[in-house]
Amino acid sequence: MPTASSLSLASGSFIQSFQRQQAQRNADQAYQNAQSLQSRAREARQDAARAQQTARELEIRAGQAQSEASRLSLNVKASSAIETTQSNLNASYSKLSEQITTARADAYGATATINPPASSVGAMVDTTA
């Protein structure tokens, strides 16, 4: 029959074995936890790298969009200036006939017309008198 000291020794050995196993399980679990955290850290770095790349691409596209907006704004301003110039030219052209008539009247002291009568166009004038 086992003695109290041998039972005490056996139970102490069992407790130590149990504690060792528990410590090993804790160590294994801590190692797995560390591996999982390292994996998550790698994924986070990869996500961050992708986000930075996306940010760079967006910055490039934003710059291109800004250039396009500036170009279109200049086109609108140029178009507006062309329309204004065309309108001014049309207004000047419509007044041209009147201005020529006025200038001839001032120069010759009589009313002149822009379109001479059809009968005088191509008529020969005898200047040998």
Sequence and secondary structure as in RCSB ss.txt:
>XXXX:A:sequence
MPTASSLSLASGSFIQSFQRQQAQRNADQAYQNAQSLQSRAREARQDAARAQQTARELEIRAGQAQSEASRLSLN
VKASSAIETTQSNLNASYSKLSEQITTARADAYGATATINPPASSVGAMVDTTA
>XXXX:A:secstr
   HHHHHHHHHHHHHHHHHHHHHHHHHHHHHHHHHHHHHHHHHHHHHHHHHHHHHHHHHHHHHHHHHHHHHHHH
HHHHHHHHHHHHHHHHHHHHHHHHHHHHHHHHHSS   SS  GGGTT       
